[in-house]
Amino acid sequence: MFMPRKILEEKLRQLLAEDVGQGDVTSAAVVPAGLTVEAAVVAKEAGIAAGIEETNVLAESLGLSAKAEVADGEKIRNGQIIMKISGNAQTILAAERTMLNLLSRMSGIATTTRRLAEKLKKAKATAKIAATRKTAPGLLYFDKKAVLVGGGDPHRLRLDDMILVKDNHVAIAGSVEKAVKKAKQNAAFSKKIEAEVTSTADALKAVEAGADIIMLDNFSPKQIKDAVEALKKAGFFGKVLLEVSGGITEQNLLEYASTQVDVISMGALTHSVKALDISLEIAKVK
């Protein structure tokens, strides 16, 4: 994912401003103005690094000097220095928690995503692991970027990315078939149409109505296999992408991957991520 540096800086400064408030009163009271220090950002557990680029940009935008020791997507070990930051001590301390929160969360997402993606690869499954829009408010870009770093697919980035007909749209339209047909009539040609369905019958109706992607929502592996067989019988299998979502865990991932779906989306990648333990330690006072 590419974002012009100035826009990324703005996003990062908004995160920092939320934490700083009217100023870091502790550093102002304890740390001498103008003091320069060197700090090391240290991984306290093994995982996949993510958020390195963003932390670098934030540090440099604040007039600090930052040197990344690893790149986004690289494996990191417990105790490894992943970045060195030097400059004004008060500035480093004021930005410390924002930088670490971002690094920890993004690395946690990337670590989980990589583990699941490698599990699929090892099993020679063709399905891709994907995120959902169940991200933390204000962190959508960073959460999705971390999924990409981990080797997953970000899915929709925002509501304007793709048409996704869900249960409430169907409830208003009257049926999944009517909803998909309305979408095709009113949407721009460049927008793909995905339909969320809860039954094989609705999956067939959605495909017949012109959906490009079918999301099998809360289907069991057996129900997915039944839906796949029905799509094959109707001549639609392979002509639309099949996504499965709901009830998928690391433990049953391979069972779902064996059903011939194309995409396995998991909200857990972002909505209940375990952050990687990362800390910042002052290494030298100049």
Secondary structure as the mmCIF struct_conf table of DSSP 4:
data_model
#
loop_
_struct_conf.conf_type_id
_struct_conf.id
_struct_conf.beg_label_comp_id
_struct_conf.beg_label_asym_id
_struct_conf.beg_label_seq_id
_struct_conf.end_label_comp_id
_struct_conf.end_label_asym_id
_struct_conf.end_label_seq_id
HELX_RH_AL_P HELX_RH_AL_P1 ARG A 5 VAL A 20
TURN_TY1_P TURN_TY1_P1 GLY A 21 GLN A 22
HELX_RH_AL_P HELX_RH_AL_P2 VAL A 25 VAL A 30
BEND BEND1 VAL A 31 VAL A 31
HELX_LH_PP_P HELX_LH_PP_P1 PRO A 32 PRO A 32
TURN_TY1_P TURN_TY1_P2 ALA A 33 GLY A 34
STRN STRN1 THR A 36 ALA A 43
BEND BEND2 LYS A 44 GLU A 45
STRN STRN2 GLY A 47 ILE A 48
BEND BEND3 GLY A 51 GLY A 51
HELX_RH_AL_P HELX_RH_AL_P3 ILE A 52 SER A 61
TURN_TY1_P TURN_TY1_P3 LEU A 62 GLY A 63
STRN STRN3 SER A 65 ALA A 68
BEND BEND4 GLU A 69 VAL A 70
TURN_TY1_P TURN_TY1_P4 ASP A 72 GLY A 73
STRN STRN4 LYS A 75 ILE A 76
TURN_TY1_P TURN_TY1_P5 ASN A 78 GLY A 79
STRN STRN5 ILE A 81 ASN A 88
HELX_RH_AL_P HELX_RH_AL_P4 ALA A 89 LYS A 122
TURN_TY1_P TURN_TY1_P6 ALA A 123 LYS A 124
HELX_LH_PP_P HELX_LH_PP_P2 ALA A 127 ALA A 127
STRN STRN6 LYS A 128 ALA A 130
BEND BEND5 ARG A 133 ARG A 133
TURN_TY1_P TURN_TY1_P7 PRO A 137 GLY A 138
HELX_RH_AL_P HELX_RH_AL_P5 LEU A 140 VAL A 149
TURN_TY1_P TURN_TY1_P8 GLY A 150 GLY A 151
STRN STRN7 ASP A 153 ASP A 153
BEND BEND6 LEU A 157 ARG A 158
TURN_TY1_P TURN_TY1_P9 LEU A 159 ASP A 160
BEND BEND7 ASP A 161 ASP A 161
STRN STRN8 ILE A 163 VAL A 165
HELX_RH_AL_P HELX_RH_AL_P6 ASP A 167 ALA A 173
BEND BEND8 GLY A 174 SER A 175
HELX_RH_AL_P HELX_RH_AL_P7 VAL A 176 ASN A 186
BEND BEND9 ALA A 187 ALA A 187
TURN_TY1_P TURN_TY1_P10 PHE A 189 SER A 190
STRN STRN9 ILE A 193 VAL A 197
BEND BEND10 THR A 198 SER A 199
HELX_RH_AL_P HELX_RH_AL_P8 THR A 200 ALA A 209
TURN_TY1_P TURN_TY1_P11 GLY A 210 GLY A 210
BEND BEND11 ASP A 212 ASP A 212
STRN STRN10 ILE A 213 ASP A 217
TURN_TY1_P TURN_TY1_P12 ASN A 218 ASN A 218
HELX_RH_AL_P HELX_RH_AL_P9 PRO A 221 ALA A 234
TURN_TY1_P TURN_TY1_P13 GLY A 235 GLY A 235
STRN STRN11 PHE A 237 PHE A 237
TURN_TY1_P TURN_TY1_P14 GLY A 238 LYS A 239
STRN STRN12 VAL A 240 VAL A 240
STRN STRN13 LEU A 241 SER A 245
BEND BEND12 GLY A 246 GLY A 247
TURN_TY1_P TURN_TY1_P15 GLU A 250 ASN A 252
HELX_RH_AL_P HELX_RH_AL_P10 LEU A 253 ALA A 257
TURN_TY1_P TURN_TY1_P16 SER A 258 THR A 259
BEND BEND13 ASP A 262 ASP A 262
STRN STRN14 VAL A 263 SER A 265
TURN_TY1_P TURN_TY1_P17 GLY A 267 GLY A 267
HELX_RH_AL_P HELX_RH_AL_P11 ALA A 268 HIS A 271
TURN_TY1_P TURN_TY1_P18 SER A 272 SER A 272
STRN STRN15 ILE A 278 VAL A 285
#
